[in-house]
Amino acid sequence: MSTTLEPAELRSILAFTVNLARTAGTLILEGSQAIHASSDVNEKKNSVDLVTQYDVAVENLVMGEIKKVYPTFKFIGEESFSAGTRPTLTDEATFCVDPIDGTTNFVHGFPFCCISLGLIYQKRPVLGVVYNPFIEYLYTGIEGQGSYLTRGTGQPQKLPLASPKPLPSISKAQIAVEWGSDRGAPMINEKVGSFLKLAGDSSVPGGRMAQSLRSMGSAALNFSMVAQGGLDMYWEIGCWPWDVCAGMVIAQEAGGVVTGSHDVLNAASEDVDPFKITSEILTGRKYLVIRGIPDLPNETGRQAQLRIAKEFYATVNDTEPK
């Protein structure tokens, strides 16, 4: 393999990754069928963030196949990485994997969970595959080559599925938010305060009255749904690079933008693009995703996305994840 990943090489890696995702999906479905008859479910940090033997089994399967086909590639996985520290990224090709994103959904039989397989190269996400085996939705994306949804055995459909509409304000938006696994008072109070302002009407101080808030329990699928057009925005504090790496590529290739914390947005200037994915944003554990917005006579789509991001961050509270 060359020292740079050329478009044709990325397409070859994508084909491998899609096959791997489908194979892992079969194991996820087997686990789902077995888990309700099994007592082998352990707690990970607290009762909200569950880990099962299937998380580990899927990651081992993925890691083993990657090592056979791409032995020089590095690997970052949820189950093999020690929690509490940020992964160190290099310029080398690195698979970034969440074997089952939405583990709590998986354990409870709620079919909004997936395997998320991302590829990082030169410290930025360049390829993503997100597969929900329960409904057979396969999302794929390659930097500079678009993103697609394949349903079942059908043909890939380019994302977004329909031409995007204007987004005048967050009051017109359907927004995904998540509660996360940190339920301590400091974090939960900050999140509840933010949700109150996002959902509340003008009688709530700072209320924006978004059309709806959704909490579905899978970062990768939230990113993918923004790409598809089913969500206008997604915001979360506290998830990890393996939760978002693949989804970042899929969302961006569908015309969406991704940014990090309040500080990242505040540092934006003519010379600093707040929507350029840096290693700091990828590992920063604060993510805001906004769908594609069309150009209008008085405002480009990128200007509209920046305006929406500023309105959003003027509304919600910033806090540091554990």
Summary of the structure (lengths in Angstrom):
residues: 322
radius of gyration: 18.9
end to end distance: 38.7
largest distance: 60.2
contacts: 1102
relative contact order: 0.13
helix: 36%
strand: 22%
